[in-house]
Amino acid sequence: MTITLREITEDNAESVLALRSTPQQEKFVSTVDYSLTVELVRDHGGTELLTSHVPGEGGPAGFYARLGFTPTGEVDADGEILLRRTVHG
């Protein structure tokens, strides 16, 4: 697998916003990714970030909670818990 770093632009922003980590990757995730995403959303007039995760032991729920995400009370068709975080300007 080859990993490359690229500037976040309007052309690739959707991919950045769709990033997800597996429970095994949680310890490697940097908050830099999160900060860049928040800045991008704010710069484009966005007011919230949405993500989801599969519930279960060892899952990323704690990671997302530390970043300020809270459950919306909804579960998607795949059984993933939907989370929201408000972006302040």
Backbone as JSON Lines, residues from 0, in Angstrom:
{"i":0,"aa":"M","n":[0.85,-1.17,0.0],"ca":[0.0,0.0,0.0],"c":[0.9,1.24,0.0]}
{"i":1,"aa":"T","n":[0.54,2.21,-0.82],"ca":[1.27,3.47,-0.87],"c":[0.4,4.57,-0.27]}
{"i":2,"aa":"I","n":[0.98,5.35,0.59],"ca":[0.26,6.46,1.22],"c":[0.87,7.75,0.72]}
{"i":3,"aa":"T","n":[0.03,8.67,0.29],"ca":[0.49,9.98,-0.16],"c":[-0.28,11.06,0.59]}
{"i":4,"aa":"L","n":[0.37,12.18,0.81],"ca":[-0.27,13.33,1.42],"c":[-0.54,14.36,0.34]}
{"i":5,"aa":"R","n":[-1.74,14.9,0.34],"ca":[-2.11,15.9,-0.65],"c":[-2.82,17.05,0.03]}
{"i":6,"aa":"E","n":[-2.72,18.21,-0.59],"ca":[-3.42,19.39,-0.08],"c":[-4.92,19.14,-0.14]}
{"i":7,"aa":"I","n":[-5.63,19.61,0.88],"ca":[-7.08,19.49,0.88],"c":[-7.63,20.64,0.06]}
{"i":8,"aa":"T","n":[-8.39,20.29,-0.97],"ca":[-8.98,21.27,-1.87],"c":[-10.47,20.98,-2.02]}
{"i":9,"aa":"E","n":[-11.17,21.84,-2.74],"ca":[-12.59,21.58,-3.0],"c":[-12.79,20.29,-3.77]}
{"i":10,"aa":"D","n":[-11.83,19.93,-4.61],"ca":[-11.95,18.71,-5.42],"c":[-11.83,17.43,-4.59]}
{"i":11,"aa":"N","n":[-11.11,17.47,-3.47],"ca":[-10.94,16.25,-2.69],"c":[-11.53,16.34,-1.28]}
{"i":12,"aa":"A","n":[-12.18,17.45,-0.96],"ca":[-12.71,17.65,0.39],"c":[-13.69,16.56,0.8]}
{"i":13,"aa":"E","n":[-14.5,16.09,-0.13],"ca":[-15.49,15.07,0.2],"c":[-14.81,13.79,0.71]}
{"i":14,"aa":"S","n":[-13.68,13.45,0.13],"ca":[-12.94,12.28,0.59],"c":[-12.42,12.46,1.99]}
{"i":15,"aa":"V","n":[-11.94,13.65,2.3],"ca":[-11.41,13.93,3.64],"c":[-12.53,13.82,4.67]}
{"i":16,"aa":"L","n":[-13.69,14.34,4.34],"ca":[-14.81,14.32,5.28],"c":[-15.36,12.92,5.49]}
{"i":17,"aa":"A","n":[-15.06,12.0,4.57],"ca":[-15.55,10.64,4.68],"c":[-14.57,9.7,5.36]}
{"i":18,"aa":"L","n":[-13.44,10.21,5.85],"ca":[-12.43,9.36,6.48],"c":[-13.0,8.65,7.7]}
{"i":19,"aa":"R","n":[-12.67,7.4,7.82],"ca":[-13.05,6.61,8.99],"c":[-11.86,5.77,9.4]}
{"i":20,"aa":"S","n":[-11.78,5.47,10.65],"ca":[-10.72,4.59,11.13],"c":[-11.33,3.34,11.73]}
{"i":21,"aa":"T","n":[-10.58,2.27,11.7],"ca":[-11.02,1.04,12.35],"c":[-10.6,1.1,13.81]}
{"i":22,"aa":"P","n":[-11.2,0.29,14.66],"ca":[-10.78,0.29,16.06],"c":[-9.28,0.04,16.22]}
{"i":23,"aa":"Q","n":[-8.71,-0.8,15.36],"ca":[-7.29,-1.09,15.45],"c":[-6.44,0.12,15.08]}
{"i":24,"aa":"Q","n":[-6.96,1.04,14.28],"ca":[-6.23,2.22,13.85],"c":[-6.38,3.4,14.8]}
{"i":25,"aa":"E","n":[-7.32,3.31,15.74],"ca":[-7.64,4.45,16.58],"c":[-6.41,5.04,17.27]}
{"i":26,"aa":"K","n":[-5.5,4.19,17.73],"ca":[-4.34,4.7,18.44],"c":[-3.37,5.43,17.53]}
{"i":27,"aa":"F","n":[-3.53,5.32,16.21],"ca":[-2.65,5.99,15.27],"c":[-3.22,7.27,14.69]}
{"i":28,"aa":"V","n":[-4.48,7.56,14.98],"ca":[-5.16,8.71,14.38],"c":[-4.7,9.98,15.07]}
{"i":29,"aa":"S","n":[-4.3,10.95,14.26],"ca":[-3.86,12.23,14.79],"c":[-5.03,13.21,14.8]}
{"i":30,"aa":"T","n":[-5.06,14.07,15.79],"ca":[-6.1,15.08,15.83],"c":[-5.87,16.15,14.76]}
{"i":31,"aa":"V","n":[-4.71,16.12,14.1],"ca":[-4.45,17.05,13.0],"c":[-5.49,16.84,11.9]}
{"i":32,"aa":"D","n":[-5.79,15.58,11.58],"ca":[-6.81,15.3,10.56],"c":[-8.13,15.94,10.94]}
{"i":33,"aa":"Y","n":[-8.48,15.81,12.21],"ca":[-9.72,16.38,12.69],"c":[-9.7,17.9,12.58]}
{"i":34,"aa":"S","n":[-8.61,18.52,13.02],"ca":[-8.5,19.98,12.98],"c":[-8.6,20.51,11.56]}
{"i":35,"aa":"L","n":[-7.93,19.86,10.63],"ca":[-7.98,20.28,9.23],"c":[-9.4,20.18,8.69]}
{"i":36,"aa":"T","n":[-10.07,19.12,9.04],"ca":[-11.45,18.91,8.58],"c":[-12.37,19.99,9.15]}
{"i":37,"aa":"V","n":[-12.22,20.3,10.46],"ca":[-13.05,21.33,11.08],"c":[-12.83,22.66,10.38]}
{"i":38,"aa":"E","n":[-11.58,23.0,10.11],"ca":[-11.27,24.26,9.43],"c":[-11.89,24.31,8.04]}
{"i":39,"aa":"L","n":[-11.8,23.21,7.31],"ca":[-12.36,23.14,5.97],"c":[-13.88,23.32,6.0]}
{"i":40,"aa":"V","n":[-14.53,22.64,6.91],"ca":[-15.99,22.75,7.02],"c":[-16.39,24.18,7.38]}
{"i":41,"aa":"R","n":[-15.7,24.76,8.35],"ca":[-15.99,26.13,8.79],"c":[-15.77,27.11,7.64]}
{"i":42,"aa":"D","n":[-14.66,26.97,6.9],"ca":[-14.34,27.88,5.79],"c":[-15.39,27.83,4.68]}
{"i":43,"aa":"H","n":[-16.08,26.69,4.57],"ca":[-17.1,26.54,3.53],"c":[-18.51,26.78,4.05]}
{"i":44,"aa":"G","n":[-18.6,27.36,5.24],"ca":[-19.91,27.72,5.79],"c":[-20.64,26.59,6.48]}
{"i":45,"aa":"G","n":[-19.97,25.45,6.67],"ca":[-20.61,24.33,7.34],"c":[-20.79,24.59,8.82]}
{"i":46,"aa":"T","n":[-21.76,23.95,9.4],"ca":[-22.05,24.16,10.82],"c":[-21.92,22.89,11.66]}
{"i":47,"aa":"E","n":[-21.72,21.73,11.0],"ca":[-21.6,20.51,11.77],"c":[-20.82,19.45,11.0]}
{"i":48,"aa":"L","n":[-20.26,18.52,11.76],"ca":[-19.59,17.35,11.2],"c":[-20.43,16.14,11.57]}
{"i":49,"aa":"L","n":[-20.55,15.21,10.65],"ca":[-21.29,13.98,10.89],"c":[-20.36,12.81,10.63]}
{"i":50,"aa":"T","n":[-20.5,11.77,11.43],"ca":[-19.76,10.53,11.22],"c":[-20.59,9.4,11.79]}
{"i":51,"aa":"S","n":[-20.09,8.2,11.69],"ca":[-20.8,7.05,12.25],"c":[-19.77,6.0,12.64]}
{"i":52,"aa":"H","n":[-20.21,5.05,13.46],"ca":[-19.33,3.95,13.83],"c":[-20.15,2.72,14.17]}
{"i":53,"aa":"V","n":[-19.49,1.59,14.05],"ca":[-20.1,0.32,14.42],"c":[-19.99,0.19,15.93]}
{"i":54,"aa":"P","n":[-21.09,-0.06,16.63],"ca":[-21.02,-0.19,18.08],"c":[-20.31,-1.49,18.47]}
{"i":55,"aa":"G","n":[-19.7,-1.46,19.63],"ca":[-19.08,-2.68,20.14],"c":[-17.83,-2.4,20.94]}
{"i":56,"aa":"E","n":[-17.43,-3.39,21.71],"ca":[-16.24,-3.28,22.53],"c":[-15.01,-3.04,21.65]}
{"i":57,"aa":"G","n":[-14.17,-2.09,22.06],"ca":[-12.97,-1.78,21.3],"c":[-13.22,-0.87,20.13]}
{"i":58,"aa":"G","n":[-14.45,-0.38,19.98],"ca":[-14.8,0.5,18.87],"c":[-14.34,1.93,19.12]}
{"i":59,"aa":"P","n":[-14.57,2.81,18.16],"ca":[-14.08,4.18,18.24],"c":[-14.98,5.17,18.98]}
{"i":60,"aa":"A","n":[-15.99,4.7,19.7],"ca":[-16.92,5.61,20.37],"c":[-16.21,6.6,21.28]}
{"i":61,"aa":"G","n":[-15.27,6.13,22.07],"ca":[-14.53,7.0,22.98],"c":[-13.68,8.03,22.24]}
{"i":62,"aa":"F","n":[-13.09,7.61,21.16],"ca":[-12.29,8.51,20.33],"c":[-13.15,9.66,19.83]}
{"i":63,"aa":"Y","n":[-14.31,9.33,19.27],"ca":[-15.2,10.37,18.75],"c":[-15.75,11.26,19.87]}
{"i":64,"aa":"A","n":[-16.05,10.67,21.01],"ca":[-16.55,11.47,22.14],"c":[-15.5,12.49,22.58]}
{"i":65,"aa":"R","n":[-14.23,12.08,22.61],"ca":[-13.16,13.01,22.99],"c":[-13.03,14.17,22.01]}
{"i":66,"aa":"L","n":[-13.45,13.96,20.78],"ca":[-13.42,15.02,19.76],"c":[-14.69,15.87,19.77]}
{"i":67,"aa":"G","n":[-15.62,15.57,20.68],"ca":[-16.82,16.37,20.8],"c":[-18.03,15.86,20.05]}
{"i":68,"aa":"F","n":[-17.95,14.67,19.47],"ca":[-19.1,14.1,18.77],"c":[-20.05,13.49,19.77]}
{"i":69,"aa":"T","n":[-21.35,13.65,19.5],"ca":[-22.38,13.04,20.34],"c":[-23.35,12.27,19.46]}
{"i":70,"aa":"P","n":[-23.91,11.19,19.98],"ca":[-24.88,10.41,19.19],"c":[-26.1,11.25,18.83]}
{"i":71,"aa":"T","n":[-26.58,11.08,17.61],"ca":[-27.78,11.79,17.17],"c":[-29.05,11.08,17.61]}
{"i":72,"aa":"G","n":[-28.91,9.84,18.05],"ca":[-30.07,9.02,18.38],"c":[-30.52,8.18,17.2]}
{"i":73,"aa":"E","n":[-29.82,8.31,16.09],"ca":[-30.16,7.57,14.88],"c":[-29.14,6.47,14.61]}
{"i":74,"aa":"V","n":[-29.59,5.42,13.92],"ca":[-28.73,4.33,13.48],"c":[-28.98,4.16,11.99]}
{"i":75,"aa":"D","n":[-27.89,4.04,11.2],"ca":[-28.09,3.93,9.75],"c":[-28.48,2.51,9.36]}
{"i":76,"aa":"A","n":[-28.71,2.29,8.07],"ca":[-29.18,1.01,7.56],"c":[-28.18,-0.12,7.82]}
{"i":77,"aa":"D","n":[-26.9,0.21,8.01],"ca":[-25.88,-0.8,8.28],"c":[-25.69,-1.05,9.77]}
{"i":78,"aa":"G","n":[-26.49,-0.4,10.61],"ca":[-26.38,-0.57,12.05],"c":[-25.35,0.31,12.72]}
{"i":79,"aa":"E","n":[-24.84,1.3,11.98],"ca":[-23.85,2.21,12.54],"c":[-24.54,3.35,13.28]}
{"i":80,"aa":"I","n":[-23.97,3.71,14.42],"ca":[-24.5,4.81,15.23],"c":[-24.06,6.13,14.6]}
{"i":81,"aa":"L","n":[-24.98,7.04,14.35],"ca":[-24.67,8.32,13.76],"c":[-24.3,9.33,14.85]}
{"i":82,"aa":"L","n":[-23.25,10.11,14.58],"ca":[-22.74,11.08,15.52],"c":[-22.67,12.46,14.87]}
{"i":83,"aa":"R","n":[-22.78,13.49,15.7],"ca":[-22.74,14.88,15.21],"c":[-21.85,15.7,16.12]}
{"i":84,"aa":"R","n":[-21.14,16.66,15.5],"ca":[-20.38,17.64,16.26],"c":[-20.61,19.01,15.63]}
{"i":85,"aa":"T","n":[-21.04,19.97,16.42],"ca":[-21.27,21.31,15.93],"c":[-19.92,21.99,15.72]}
{"i":86,"aa":"V","n":[-19.81,22.73,14.61],"ca":[-18.6,23.48,14.29],"c":[-18.88,24.93,14.6]}
{"i":87,"aa":"H","n":[-18.11,25.52,15.49],"ca":[-18.29,26.92,15.88],"c":[-17.39,27.83,15.05]}
{"i":88,"aa":"G","n":[-17.9,28.95,14.62],"ca":[-17.15,29.9,13.8],"c":[-16.36,30.83,14.57]}
